[in-house]
């Protein structure tokens, strides 16, 4: 969807959207016709609305929250890949990795 | 059905401000996007949001108090949270951030590239790895050495440490010596495929080394101390009297370095050799040696 449709979904002004993109809380794809938004961007924008609206988080707080959240998701992604790799090993190897991890 | 007052944990006579602050506290604790892996958080957050949708609006709260609407009166439509998209191809490329684990990529082990490889979208791209190959001698590979490698394309020669026990086909990694990264991103690594030249004496068998060592007729008959070469220098070995060709000595720990820090073994196969030039005394003795003439080592081979 383009920026106008996106703003309509969220009931926000284009001006607000520009601030969010400028802060890099949203990173739409850039097409010749302008910004393109996906469902993921919409869900992300709703989170920003939750934070700034009813949850009372200010802009600096949103900035911190979004940065940490992106790190958490990236870590979860790598962890999931690693867990899948471990789970595809022989049970004996899995046990070895687990017991070695639990020693720490 | 719990009342929205119970859900938010406020009394019936709470002020709008109390209700808002109760909701804020719960929302911060329960928002699914702030509880990325907790499936239960979503249901609890929905209940709290539905309760707040009724009580947070004075008008709706009044209707609820008078029994004109029930607690589902202002139910919020179902929605997807960002956590449902995070990590999917849709969002990963743009919002993924390696900042949370770039320190994991600093190690020198095989996993460092696992944590530095993922760089999509607008992130900085690490330079590509450059591949080279190099041939080294058997003993340099077995005992380790320091050497230099000239990379094609010029540039100064790079110091390369060959660790002891390097095997044919092994790849050594020089971090940051590959192609430069774009926009100030780190350079890739140089990966060097090692070819080990075979040795005229030492043959490898896994972690072990096997080779043949000649002994003289006197040593074979009388036994004694002999010096035997190994991959890290000669050692003294005592052989018993009457040692025959084909006898194998196991020299413990004289094989190749293993990756777990131990060593393989050396298996030395002894082989009797006659003197280079015929010796009249030896010939005269064997001529007069009746038992030797009667011996038939091929007995039982047929023919």
Interface residues (C-beta under 8 A of the other chain):
Chain A: X27 X29 X38 X39 X40 X41 X43 X44 X46 X47 X50 X54 X55 X56 X65 X67 X69 X70 X71 X72 X73 X74 X75 X76 X77 X78 X80 X82
Chain B: X20 X23 X24 X27 X28 X31 X33 X34 X36 X37 X52 X56 X79 X80 X81 X82 X83 X84 X85 X86 X87 X88 X90 X91 X92 X94 X95 X96 X97 X98 X99 X100 X101 X114 X115 X118 X121 X122
